[in-house]
């Protein structure tokens, strides 16, 4: 498959470099509104720099619009639709579905959204980690089949989802990445209120955080759960709540109710009624 990119940001550059190292893919090159970015991406991947987006289309079987989400539809609308027949048109958005390519099937094209479950932190090195990344696909069956086969040949795990599930899928990815930062920040600030420095809060809890995450990933949330809520320790939880300001108290109670659901699954013989009532006061 010949793959070309419109947009030369972190995701586009990294994915292009990764695919360029595969024997099953030919990366044709890059076009970007910022010419210097396209030049850099082309040099990085040892491919071509194209002056227009339609040149990318002409050279490629699959066109990846790797721009920010807000620009995807604009790029699609600007393409010469007479050139789309028989080609796969892709984007890398986690939240948008392939429906953003409105009317594509009327022009004989095949739409797909391709989303790596990964945070791209730079252009130059993270491509080395993509062999361990799962890709989520959604779109026309022909496009999904072609990309699934190609990515699996590269060694990647692939999951297909329905387009209606894209917002839920992206929300899940956000909870598992961005929202975790909010939980950690809350915990760090609580320790700082106890006299820890910011650096100490992060450094001295690293093992606690990392071992817990590793346990969840390896064995699941039910097996990994410990602590006062799982033990049904009402008095300890009561003291926790009393020590918190209103914002932290709200977060603690909300997460606590989720932990009770997990605890019930782990300990079906325990009655969490009184603890749940405390968390809902």
NORWOVEN-V738559 format. One record per pair of residues at least 6 apart in sequence whose ideal C-beta (glycine too) atoms are under 7 Angstrom apart, sorted by the first residue. I is the first residue (numbers start at 1). J is the second residue. Records with the same first field share a line. If there is no record, write none. Layout:
I = J, J
This chain:
1 = 25, 61, 62, 146, 150
2 = 26, 28, 59, 60, 61
3 = 19, 25, 27, 28, 60, 62, 64
4 = 28, 29, 56, 59, 60, 63
5 = 12, 16, 30, 56, 64, 66
6 = 31, 53, 56, 63, 65, 66, 67, 75
7 = 32, 65, 66, 67
8 = 30, 32, 37, 38, 40, 41
9 = 66
10 = 120, 122, 123
11 = 66, 92, 120
12 = 41, 64, 66
13 = 41, 44, 123
14 = 120, 123, 126, 127, 130
16 = 27, 41, 45
17 = 44, 45, 127
18 = 127, 130
19 = 25, 27
20 = 27, 45, 46, 47
22 = 154
24 = 150, 153
25 = 150
27 = 45, 47
28 = 47, 48, 56, 59, 60
29 = 42, 47, 48, 49, 50, 56, 59
30 = 38, 41, 42, 47, 49, 50
31 = 38, 50, 52, 53, 55, 56
32 = 38
38 = 49
39 = 49
42 = 48, 49
50 = 56
53 = 75, 78, 79
54 = 79, 80, 83
56 = 63
57 = 63, 79, 80, 83, 87
58 = 83
61 = 87, 88
62 = 87, 88, 90
63 = 87, 89, 90
64 = 90, 92
65 = 72, 75, 76, 90, 91
66 = 92
67 = 75
69 = 93, 95, 96
72 = 91, 93, 96, 100
73 = 100
76 = 100, 101
81 = 107
84 = 104, 107, 108, 109
85 = 107, 108, 109
86 = 108
87 = 109
88 = 110, 112, 143, 146
89 = 101, 104, 109, 111
90 = 112, 114
91 = 100, 113
92 = 114, 115
93 = 113, 115
94 = 115, 169, 170, 173
95 = 166, 167, 170
96 = 113, 166
97 = 113, 138, 163, 166
98 = 111, 112, 113, 138, 139, 163
99 = 163
101 = 111
104 = 111
110 = 140, 142, 143
111 = 139, 140, 143
112 = 137, 138, 139, 140, 143, 144, 147
113 = 138, 139, 166
114 = 135, 137, 147
115 = 135, 136
116 = 130, 133, 135
117 = 133, 134, 136, 173
118 = 130, 133
119 = 177
120 = 126
131 = 155, 156
133 = 156
134 = 156, 157, 159
135 = 151, 156, 158
136 = 159, 161, 169
137 = 144, 147, 148, 158, 160
138 = 160, 161, 162, 163, 166
144 = 160
148 = 158
151 = 158
152 = 158
161 = 169
184 = 209
186 = 248, 251
188 = 198, 201, 202
190 = 248
191 = 201
192 = 198, 201
212 = 224
215 = 224
216 = 224
221 = 262
222 = 262, 265, 266
225 = 259, 262, 263, 266
228 = 236, 237
229 = 237, 256, 259, 260, 263, 275
230 = 259, 263, 266
232 = 270, 272, 275
234 = 274, 275, 278
237 = 275, 278
238 = 278
240 = 252
241 = 249, 252
244 = 252
253 = 279
256 = 279
257 = 276, 279
260 = 272, 275, 276
263 = 272
264 = 272
